[in-house]
Amino acid sequence: MKDDTLSGPRTHALLADGTTVCIRPVAASDHEQLQGLYEEMSPENLRLRFFAASRRSAQMAADRACAPPHPGYRALLAERNGQVIGLAEYETGDSGTEAEISIAVADGLHHRGVGTLLVEHLVSAARADGVTSFTADALSENQEILRLFADLGLRTARRFEGPEVRCTIALDEDDTYLTAVEERGRAAGVESLRPLLRPTAVAVIGAGRKPGSVGRAILHQLKAGGYTGRLWAVNPAVTSVLGVPSHASVGALPRTPDLVVVAVPAAAVPAAAEECGKAGVRALLVVTAGLDAEQATALRTACRTYGMRMVGPNCLGISNTDPQLCLDATFAAHHPRPGSAGVAVQSGGVGIALLDGLSRQGIGVSSFVSLGDKYDVSGNDMLQWWESDTRTDLALLHLESFGNPRAFSRTARRVTRRMPVLTVDAGRTEAGRRAAASHTAAAATRTMTRQALFTQAGITATHSVGELLEAAALLHSQPLPAGSRVAIVTNAGGAGVLSADACAEAGLTLPAPTPELVEDLLAVLPEGAAIGNPVDATAAVTEEQLGDCVDRIMRHPGVDAVLVALVPTAVAAATGDDLVKAVTGRSGHRPKPVVVVRLEQGLPVELLPRTGAGTVPAYAEPQAAARALAHAAHRTAWLARPAGTFPDLDGIATARAHACVETYLKIHPDGGWLDPRTCAELLDCYGIPQLPWAWATTEDEAVLAADRMRGADGRVVMKGHWPGLLHKSAQHAVHLDLRGDSQVRAAFRDLGTRFAGLLTGVVVQPLAARGTELFAGVVQDEVFGPLVLFGLGGTATEILADHAARLAPLTDHDVHDLITSPRCAPLLFGAGGGGPVDLPGLEQLLHRLSRMASDLAQLAEADFNPVLAAPGAVTVLDARLRLLPRRQQDPYLRRLR
């Protein structure tokens, strides 16, 4: 019989109704429950499952699932609260790549996504086992199972054979399937968050009679904020707290609350969570901090066992400002102002700053979640909630960690098409963890990895909370600019110069006005005005003149945005002109953004009301206004760019690559740097072009290798090798420009003498032709997945640090960005008279490197340096690969943290 310990991998995921189930392998002890699953089916469902209504089928099916394991068979079950509610299994038979699949779901639980979720997990497992297609036989009247297959998002073919249908399902992972999985996950996730963010009843555990406790503060906020649902305290010592009824336990409440706030000492948190779970509570908000490892495990276990979603622990709380709900379960000093910005933070202090800033600006908050230690609910969950929430049009994030960055990236790419998503790039000065001392690991930092994620997902990344609020003010109040061309108008030359510097430093352009625009502006501005960019309207400009000037610039096709820099003057005071009203006092639609800079302004950014409707952002510093405009221009460019595609790559031998990796790790169970022959074999599996080479372990072998490797000029290169050698040039383990047998022998003897006891052999290659030396590599981040780096190569690669990075898998847009982002990019396009290098070949190299990194979770690091790029070819001259014994994980599989 199978192992009865239930020790297989257990994954928790959400059904369509938002409830939690556990997906795990079948164990021998499941036999009774599995047999019961079938025995409790109606005769009709038994007939649809087994093509005949026989009670004997139940025992046979349970026997099959619980039989001793054998190759080609896998069974997964779904259980809820310890009860088995579904089973999915496949068997390959003699095929190895084609498997027959069967599914069973408990009566009464159909149409809740149990079968679909099981099949998704079975698909992921099958792919890892090398299975490429599923087959299934069903009665043609079994519309439920046929619809399940059709809606998976996988290519499905049907063949009718009398009353039966044979379905063949291709297991290719393409964007159609990922999108379908993503949509099912989004719908389930949003449904699971309703008890948390739209609760009809809330209870607070830990609200005492004495002022000063966090629980009492949250209870006060809920009551004072006008929460419209039922509200209770849980405290056995009192009958009411702050006028709110109190009960001895959660089980003693008049009804089961949707949400329970847990604000008790850390030692009491696990028991409180267990009590809530047994009572049927659907969501927890745990504000308590300081849980130790044992308490944390117990809290997580309770939430998963009873299917409760949880925010926290160690958090500020949550809020939903919907007037029909008025939920403020935080201990912030003030109630957040209702509005349209969704906010999710890990730091409570940052959360308070954002709530205050958004309220002060008038943007307000739709919903706020302080994620705290983020045991469960994450930024990804909140993006999905805001995407479905008709009240949110701006998303603000402050995330210090990512649970599943690749799933987050897919969600963010979708959400950012609908609304701006802004974040603070926290922890930029942290030196990234080094996997090893190679060029790739030295170049890759956690900062670079995070920035790649934000760039690829279209997230607006700022450097501070202040900058985040600056950008939010503009994106909330103004239309997006069509580009980065800014016109500056000022009533003081100095303010115009400061603004021009700020715009240039932010990467914006300041186009010179056309003669037609100059003439147009001179007609409305006072005598002495200087028409350039900036436009100096002088201190004599009136409110009417300035307004006409801004309007005429707005209509000019060569300008994408207008920055109005104003300083208070005695002239304006004497005439009663309010120059700010030249911008805010005119009603009507403005198709381009306009911002105001007021150097005397007390607050960093304000939203000034416009006549009619809308607001205009006003900044105290030109740099703030320029940064906000630059962020808006970058968002425009990202939205205008179509979604990238993944090219079809020929000559990929994935199965051979996996076999090569497995063979190496059997011999080296702790992993390590590959020897040249294994390294070359892996590169060959992905069609990565390498300079010809030969391996030699003796002086005579080196001479013979040199004879084979010599080109037309007769020169070769010899490189020493031993396990762990990374920087051959730094170790002086390379001999260049070797001519004739005597030089080859001398070079071999030199390496053997200097590295006696280390040297295991030498690599002999022809001397490479001239070209641009580049660098390409991969670091497999344990959290973010594979990061591909590219830039200037050679011995100075780390000193110059001219690199760009993107997270794999790479689209065609990602590869274009990698090639064009480094400072050395002009050399690749022919700057300096050398002619462009083989750009299609370079693109292919990066795509193939990305594919290798995505296929092989065991690939901890790849280091190609140098890569020689010439007009006719791109060739890897030196490659190093490092493997570690890691499991391949499906980053897009639906599961909770």
N, C-alpha and C positions, 0 to 999 in steps of 0.2 A: 504493500500500500504506500501511498504518498506520505511524505513527511507531514505529521499532524500538528506542527507547531505554528502554522499560519505565518511563517517567517518570510513569505514572498513579499515583493514590493507592494505597498499599499498606497493608493492614490485617492485623494478626495476630490470630487468634482460636483458641479451643479447640474441638476435636472432643469427642464424647461420651466417648471414652476418655482424655481429658486431654492428648492430643498437640496440638501447635501447627501450624497451617497459615497460609499467607499468602493473603489474598483480594485480587485486583487485577484491573484491566481487562486484556483480551486485547491483546497486541501482535503485530505481523506476524511476529516471530521465533518465536512460539509455534506456527506452522503445523505443523511437523514433530511436535512433541509432541502437539498436539491430534489430528492424524491418527492417531498411534500410540495415543492413548487409545481411539479407536473400533476401530482394527484389532485391538487386543488383547482386545476384548470377545468373549465367547462368542457363537456364532450365535444362541442363545436371547435373550441380552440385546440383541443388535443388532436382533432381530425386535421385541422389546418397545419398543425406543427408536424405530425407524424404521418399524415395522409390516411390515418385510420384511428378511430377512437378506442384505443386499447389501454387498459390500466396497467398492463404488463410493460407498456412503453416507458412508464415513469421510472421503474426500477432499472430498466436497461439503460436509459439515458443517464441516470445517476451513477450507475456502474461505470459507464464509459468515461464520464467526467472525472471520476475519482480513481480510475485505474492507475497502475504505476506509470510514471512518465515514459514517453518514448519519443524518438525524434520525429519531427514533423507535426506534432500535435500540441495545441495550446488552448487552454480554457480560462476565461476570465469571468468572474461573477460580480454582480452589483449587490451590495447589502446596505440596508438602512436600519439604524438602531439595532444592529445585530441580526437582522432578518434578511435572508437572501430574497431578492426581488427580481433577479434576472441573470441569465447565463448566455455567453457567446463563446463559440469554440470554432476552431478550424483544424483540418488535417490535410496534409499535402499528399499522402499516399506515396506513390513512386515518383511523382513529378518533381518535388522539391521546390518548384517555383510557382505552381498553381495549387491552391488549397480550396477545399470545400468548406463552406461556412454554414453554421446553424445558429439560430437565436431563439431564446425563450424569455418571455416577460410575464410576471405574475398577473393573474386576472385582477382587474380593478386598478391596474397601474399603467394601462396603455395610454398613449397620447401624452405622455409626460417626458418623453425623450430618453427612457431607460435603454431601449434597444439601440438607438442612434449613438448614445454615449459609449455603450459597450463596443459597438462596431468601430467607432473612432479609435478607441484604445487598442482594439484587436488589429486594426489597420497599421497603427504605429508599430506594434510588436511584430507583425508579419513582415513589414519592410525591413526591420532590423534582422529578421531571420532569412532575408533574401527572397521572400515570396513576392511575386510581381502581380498576381491576380487572384481574386476570389471567384468561386462559382457557387451558385445556390439553386436548388430546385424548389419550386413553390407551386401550389395550386393556383391556377389563374384567377380564382375567386378570392384569393388572399390579398386583397388590395392593400392592407396595412403594411405587409412586408415588402410588397412591390413598391409602394410609395416611399418606404424607408430607403430602399436602395436607390431609387430615382432622385431623392432629395439629398443624398450624401454630398454631392458635388464632384463625384468621381465618374469617369466614363463608364457607362453601363450598357451592355448589349443584351437583348432579350431574344430567345428562340422558343417558339411555342411548339410543344409536342403533345397534342391531344389536350387533356385537361390540365397539363402541367406547363410551367414556364421555366426555362433554364436561363438564369441570369449570370452573366460574366462581368465582373467588376475589375477594371484596371486600377492598380494601386499607385499610379503616378501621382506624385505630390506637385501639383501646379497651383497657380494663383486662384483658379476657380475653386478648388477644394479648400485651400486655406481661407478664402473669403467666406465660404459656406460655414466652415468650422468657426470662424471668427464671429459671424453673425449669430450662430446658435449660442456661442459663449456670451456675446453681448446681451442678448435677450435674457438668458438665464441669470447673468450677473446683475442686470438691472432689477429683475424680479426679486433676487435675493436681498437687495439693498433696501427694498421698500419698508420692511419692518424697522430698519435702522434710520432711514432718512425721512420716512413719512409714517411714523408710528401713530396709532390711534390711542395707545395707552402706554404710559411710561412709569417706571418705578425707580426709585433711588435707594440703593443699599449703602448705608454709611452716613446718612444725614442725622446728625445729633442735635441736642438742644442747645449746646454751647456754640456761640459764634466762633468762626475761625476755621472750621473744618471745610475741606473741599466739597464733601458731599452736601453739606448744608448750603454752601455757596451756589452749587449747581441747582439744587432744589429751589433756592430763591430766584435764580435766573429764569428757570422754567416758569415759575408762578408769575414773577413780575413781568416777564416777556409776553404773557398772555397766551401760553400754550393752550390750544383749543381741545386737546384730547383729555382722557382721564389721567390723573396724576396721583401717585401715592409715594409715601416713604415706607421703607422696610426697617423697622427698629423695634425690637420686642420690649424696650424699656418705656416707650411712650405711646400715646394714642394719636398724637398729631405733632407735626413739626412745621412751624411757620404757617399754621392754619391748614396744612395739608394732612389728610388722614394717614395714620401710620399703622402698619400691621406687623405681626411678629415674624412672618416669613413670607417668601414669595408664594409658597403654596397656599397661604391664608388670604391672599388678595381676592377681591370680589371676582376678578377675571384675570386670565393670564395676560400680562403686558407683552406688547410687541418688543419693546426695548427696555432693558434694565441697565441703569448706570451703576457701576461697581466702584465705590470709593471707600474701601476698607483697607486695613493694613495688609501688606503683601502676603503674610502668612495665611490670611483668611480668604484670599482671592480664589484659590482652587475650589474650596468648599462652596463658596458663593456661586461660582460658575456651574458646579455640579448641581446645586439646588435649582438654579435657573433652567438648566437643561432638562432635568426631570420634570419640571413644571410645564415644559413646552414653550419656553421663551425662544424667540427667533433671532434676537440680536442683543449683543452686549457692547457697552461702552465702558472700558476699563481705564480709569484715569490714574489708578495706583501706580507708583513707580517702585523700583528697587526689588523686583522679583528675582530670586535666584534661579539657577538652572532647573532645579527640581520643580519649583513652583511654576516656572514658565512652561515646562513640559506638561504638567498637570492641567494648566489653563488651556493650552492648545488641544490637548486630548479631549477635554470636556466639550470644547467648541466643535470639534470634528465629530465626536461621538453623537452629539445631539443636534448637529446641523445648525449651529448658531453662527451667524456672521459677527465679526468682532472688530471694533476700532480700538487701537491701543496695544498694550498698556502704555503708561507713562505719557499721557497726552492731555491737551487742554480741553478737549470736548468736541462737540459737533453742533451745527446750527443749520436750520432751514427756515429762511425768512418768508416763505410763502404766507401771505396774509390769512389763508385758510388754515394754517397750521401754527405759525409763530413758535417754532421749536428753537429754544436757545439753551442747550445742555452744555454750556461752557462755564468756566469760572473766570472769564475775561471781565474787565472792569465795566465795560459798556456793552449794550446790545448792538449787534451789527446792524447797519442801515440796510433795509431791503434794496435789492438791485439786481444786476445781471451778471456779476462776476462769480464764477465758481472758484473756490480756493481750497487747496489741499497742501498741507505742510507737515513736515516731521518735527520741526522745532516750534514749541509753543510760543517762544519769544518772537520768532518771525511771524507766526500766525497773528499775534496781537498787533504787531506793526502793520501788517497788511490789512487787517480788519479796520484799524484806525485810519490808515491812509485812504483806503477805498471809501470809507464812510465820509471822511473829510472832503474828498473830491466830489462826492455825490454819485459815484459809480455804484456803490453799494454791493451787496453780496446776495447771491441766490442761495448758495449752500456753502458751508464751511466744514471741513473735516481736518482735525488735528490727528495725523496718523500715528504719532508717537513712535514706539518701537516696531510698529507695522507687522504684527504677528499674522494678520489676515488681510484686512482691507488695505488696498494699495492705491497708488496713483493711477494705475491702469483701470481699476474699478471705478474711480471717480471720473476719469475721462469718458468711460462708457455711460455713466449716469448723466453727466452733463450733455452728452451727445443726444440723449433721449429726453432731456429736460427742456421744455419750451421756454423756460425762463432764463437760461444761461446763454450768453453770447460771447463770453470771454473766460478763458481758463487760466488760472495762475497756480503754479506748482513750486514747491520748495522741497526737493527730494534729496536726501543724503545717501540713499542706497536704492538699488533696483533689484527686485526679486527675479523678474524675467524680462531683461531688456529687449529681447527680440520680439516677444509678444507685445510689450509696451510700444516698441517702435511701429509695429503694424497698426496698432490702435491709434497712435498719435498721428501717423501719416493720414489716416482716414479723417480723424477729428479736425486736424489743422486745415483741411479743405473746407470745413464748415465754420470754424471760428478760430481766432488767434489763440494759440497756446503759448504761454510765457513761463519761463522758469529762471531761477537764480542758479547760476553755475557754481554751486558751493564746493569749497575745498580745492580751489584751483592750484594752490601751492603745494599740495601733497605730492611728493615724488612717488610715482607709480611703483607697485611691487615689481621686482625684477624676477622673471622666471629663470634667467641665467644671464651670464655676462656677454651675450652676443650683441651684435649691432642692433638687431631687431628689439630685443628686450631692453636695451639701453635707450632706444629711441621711444619706445612705447611707454606712456604714462597714463595713469587713470584719468588725468585731465584730458589728454588727447582722445581717449576712448569715449569719454562722456561727450566731448564736443562733436565727435563723429556721429554719435547717436542723435544728438540734437539737430545737427545739420541735415542728416538723412531723413529725419522725421519731420522737418519743417518747423521745429520748435524755436521760438524766439528766446535765445539764451542771453541773459543779462549778467552783469558782474556784481550787482548789489540789490538790496531791497529797494533802495531809492531809484535806481535805474529801472527796475521792474515797474514801479509805480509811474515813472515818467513815460515809459512806453505804453503802459496800459491806458493812460490818460489820452494819448493820441489815437491809439487803435480803437478805443471806445467811442471817441467823439468825432473823428474825422474819416473821410473816405481814404482809401489807400491811394498813394501816388502811382502814376503810371510808370515812373522811373525814378532816377536819382538826381534829376536836374532841379536845383533850388534857386529861387530868386530871393534876394534879401532886400528889404526896404527898411530904412531907418530915418530917424530925425536927428541923429548925431553920428558923425563920421567914426568916432572911436568905437561905438557900439557896433557899427557895421563891420569894422575891421575884426573885432573879436568874434563876431558871428561868422564871418568868412573863414577865419582860421578854424573855428570849430567845425564847420561843415566840411572843409577840406580834410581835416584830421579824421572825420567820421567816414570818409570815403564817398562823400557826396560831390557832385560837380556843380560849378557855378558858371552857367553859359553866359556869354556876353550878349547883351540885348541887340536885336536886329535894328537896322536903321528905322524900320517902320515902327517898332516899339518905342525907340528913342523919341521919335517925333510925336507919337501918341502920348507919351508921358510928359513931355515938355509942355504939351497943351494944357495939362491940368495942374502941374506942380508950380510952386512959386519961383520967381526969378532967383537964380543962383543955385538951383538944384543940380546935382551932378548925376547924370544918367549913366550908370554902369551897372556892375553887379558886385558890390551892393549899390542900390539906388539911395543916394543921400538926399532926402527930401528937405533937409535943413530944419532948423528950429522954428522957422517961420511957417511951416506947413500947417494948414488948418485940418480940422477933423474931416470936413467935406473933401478937401483935396487929397488927403491920405486915403480915404475910402475909395475915391475914384481911381487913384493910382493902383491900389491893390486889386480892384475889380478888373482893370485893363490888363494887368499882368496875369491875372487868373485866366483871362480869355486867350492868352498867347499860347500857341501850340508848342513852343519850345521850352515851356516851363512845366514841371510836374508838381511843385509845391512852393509855397511862399512862407518865408520867415520874416516877421515884422519885429524889429528890435527897437524898443522905445525907451527913452529916458524922460523923466519929468523936467519941464523947463518953465521959466518964469513967463516966457512968451505965451505958451499954451494956457497957463494959469490966468494971465491977464485977459486973454480973449475968451476964456470960458470953454475952450475946446477940450474935449476928452478924447485924446487920440486913440485910446483903446477901443472906444465906441466906433471908430472908423472900421474896425474889424468885427466887433460883436454887435454893433447897432444896425447892421443891414440884414434884412430878412431875405429869404429866397435860397434856393438850392445852390450849393457850391460843389462842383464836381471834383475839386482838387483840395488837398489839405492845406490849411493855413494854421500857423502857430505864432504865438506872441512871446517875445522875450522882454521881461520888465526887470531891469537890473536892481530896482529898489524893492522888489517883491519880497515879502517876508518868508512865505512858504516856498519850498523847492518847486512845486507844481500845483497849479489850481486849474479848475475847469470853470471858465467864465460863461455865464448864460448869454446866449444869442437872442436877439430880437426875433420873436416868432417861435422858434424851437431850436433845440440843440445847444451845444456848448463849444467853446474854443479853449484849447489848452494854453496856459500861460506859464512860462518857466522863468526862474530867477537867474539862470545861467545859460548862455548860448550853447555850451557843451551839452547840456541836458536836452535842449530842443533838437540839436543836431543828431545826438544819439537816437532819440525817438524817431526822427525822420528816417535815419538810416535803417533802423529796425523795420519800419513800415515799408521802405523800398525793398529790403531783402525779402519780406513776406510777399510782396507783389511778384518779385522774380521767381520765388518758389512756386507760387500758385500758377504762374504762367507756364511752368515747365511740366510737360506731360509726365505721367508715371513712367519710371524706367522699366526696361525689359531685361530678361535674362537670355542671352544668346544660346542657341544650340551649339554645343561643342562636340566635334567628332573626335574619334580616337581615344575616348575616355574608357579606361578599364577599371571600373570601381571594384568589381569583385576581386580582381587580381591585386589591387592595392590593399584591400582588407586582408587578403591572405598573406601578403607580404608583411603587413603590420603585425598580424597575429603570430606569424612565424618568429619575427624578431622578439616580440614580448614573451614568447614561450622560453626563449633562450636567455633573455634579459628581463626578468619579471619586474624589475624596478625601473625599466626604461633606460633611456640614455641617448647620446648622440650617435647617429647612424654612421657606419663605415661607408666609404665612398661607393662601393658596389651596391649596397642596399639603398643608399640615397639615390643613386642613378636609376635604379629600378623603379622607385616610387615616382620620380620625375617622369620617367618614360610612360608610366601608367596614365599620366595626365597630359601627355604630349608636350611637355615643357622642353624647349630646345636647349641642348647642352653642347658645349664645346667638346669635341672628341677627346677621349682620355684613355689611358691604359694604366693598369696597376702593376707594380713591381715590388718584390721583396728582397731581391738580390741585385748586385751590381750588374751582372750579365743580363738579368731580366730588364733592368732599366735601359741598357743599351739597345736591346731588341725592341723595347717599347718606343724608344726615341726614333728608331729607324721607321717604325710604322706611323708615328705621329708627325714626322717632319713634313712641313709644307714645302712650297716652292723655294723658299729662302733657306730651308734646312735648319731653322732654329726651333728649339723647344723650351718648355718651362717644366721645372721639377718642383713639386710641393710635398713636403714631409707630412706624414699623418701618424697620429696616435689617438686613442680614445680621449675625448674631452678637449682636444686642441680646437680653439675657436679662432684666434687671430693669428694667422700664419705670418703675416707681414710683421706684426709686433714681436713675434718670437724669432724672426729672421729664419723662418723655416721654408723660404721660397728662393729658388735660383732661377733667374730670368736669362733669356737670350743665350741659351747653351748651343754651341756649334760643335759638331763632331763628337766621336765616341769618347775621346779623352776628357773633354769638358763634362760630359754626362757622368763618366766614372768619378771624376774629381768631386762633382756636386753630390753624388750619392755617398761617397766616403765622408765628405764633410758633414752631411746630415747625420750619418750613422755615428760619427765621432761625437758631435755636439749633443746629440739626443740619445746617447746610448742608454738602454734600459727603458726608453719611452717609445722610440720609433717602431712602428709595426709595418711600415711600407711607405712607398712614395707613389704619387700620381704624376704621370707624364702627359703633357698636353702640347699641341702646337702653339707657337707664339701667336696670340690673337692679333687680328688686324686692328687698325686704329678706329676709334669711335668714342662716343660719350659713355663714361662709366656711371651707371645708375645702381640703385639699391632697391630691392623689393623683399618683403618679408612678411611673416605672420607671427602674431603672438596669440595663443589661445587663452583668453581671459576666462577664469572660472565662472564669472557672473555674466559678462557681456558676450561671451563666445569669441569667435576668431576676429581679430583686428588685422586688416591688411595695411601695410605701410609701403610707401613709395617715395623716392626722392633721389638726390644726388648721392652717388656711391663712391667707391674707392677708399683709400686709407683715411680721408678726411671726413667721412660720412658723419661720425659722431661729433666732431669738432664744429662743423658748419651747421649741423642739425637742420638741413634743408629737406624736411619730410612732410608728407601729408598722410592722412589715415582715414579709412572708412571701414565700417563693420561689414563682414561677409554675411550672406552672399552679396556679391556686387552686381548691381544693374549696369547697363551701358552708361547711364548718367554718372554713377559712382566712379566708374573707371575714367570717364572724361574728367571728372573733378580731380581725381588722383594725379592724372597726367598734367593738368593745367595749373594746379595749385602751388607746387614748389617754385621757389625763385629761379631754379634752373630751367623751368619750362621753355623759355624762349630758345634755348639751345636745341631743344628737341624739334622745334618748328623751323630751324634753319637760321636763327640769328647768328651773326658772326661769319656768314658766308659758307658754312659747311654743308648747307642743304638739310632738309628735314630728314629725320631718322625714319625707320620703318614703323610708322605709327600704328597701322593695323596689327603688326606683329607685337608691338608693345601692349596693345589692348588685349590681344589673345593671351599673352603671358599673364597679365593680371587676372583675367577671367579664369584661366586654368589654375592659377595659384589659389584664387578664391574658392573654386570648386574643390580642390584638394583639401583645403582647410575646413570646408563645410562638410565634406564626406567623412573626414577622419577626426573624430573627437580626440584620438590619441596623439594627434600632431600638436605637441605643446608649443613648438617653435619651428619656424622656417626662416632661413637667412640666405638670401641670394645677393652676394656682393663680391665682385662686381657683376652687374648685368651689362653687357656691351651692346649699345644701341648704335647702329650704323644705318645709312640709307637703304641698304639691301636686306638687313636681317637684324634680329634681336636674339642674343645668345647669352645663356647663363654660363659664366666662366668658373664660378665657384659657388657651391651650394652646401649648406649644412641643415640637417633636419634633426629634431629631437622628439622622441616619443615618450609618452607616459602611459601607464595602464589606467585609462579612463573609460567610463561607460558612455556610449552614445545616448544622448537624451534628446527627445523630440521637443524643441522649444515651443512648438505651436500646439502641442497636445493640451486639451482642456483639463486643467487641474487647479486646485487651490494651492496657495503657498504652503 
